[in-house]
Amino acid sequence: MIECIQYPGETMFVPGGWWHAVINLNTTIAVTQNVCNSGNFARVWLATRKGRKRLAYRWLGQLFRKEFGLY
């Protein structure tokens, strides 16, 4: 386990697939972004197909039109 206190102005990067928990000590604003790219596409696609079938179907249509190489 890694434990730390993040101070104002600092940025925390948590790699994809790492379990994590956050305890906010004060009023906080968090910005999160999930990333899918060619390096992790297979894992993300399989998880999406398994867990969010409707989203996967819509995503597949967009891949066909905009990222045929991944389609």
N, C-alpha and C positions, 0 to 999 in steps of 0.2 A: 504494500500500500504506500502511496505517495501522499503526503499531507503538506499543505502549505497555506499561507495567507497571501492573497493577492491584493496589492495596494492600488490606489487610484492611478490610472494611466498605464498600468501593466496589462499585458495580453496573455491569455492562457490558451495553449493549443493542445487539444486532446485528439490523438490519432483515431481514425475510423476503426470501429470495432472494440475500442477500449471501454469497459464499463467504468462509470464514474458517478460520483454524487457531489452535490454542492450544498453547502450551508452558508446562507447569506447572513453576515453579521450585522449589516446595516441595510437601509433601503438601497436597492441595486437595480441596475438595468443590464440585461444580458442580451447579447446578439449571438445567435447560433446559425450555423450554416452546414447543411449536409452536402457533401460533395460526391458526385458521380462522374468519373472520367474513364478513359480507356484502361487505366491501370487497375481500377477496382470494379469495372462494369459487370463482369460475370457474377461476382458475389452480390452486388446490389440488385441486379436483374433477377437473380434467383430468389432473393429475399422478398422483393417486391411482388413477383409472380405468386409466391407462396402466401404472403400475408395480405396483399392488397390487389386482388384480382382485377377489379374495375379500373383502378389506377394503371395497372400494368397494361391493360387493353388499350387505354387512351394513350399511354406512353409509347406503345408499339406503333400506333398510327403516326405519332410525331417523329419517331425514329425513321420510319419509312420515308417520310417527306424531307426530313432535315439532316439526318445522320445515317444515310443508307449503309455505310460501312459497319456501323454497330448493329443495324437491323438484321 
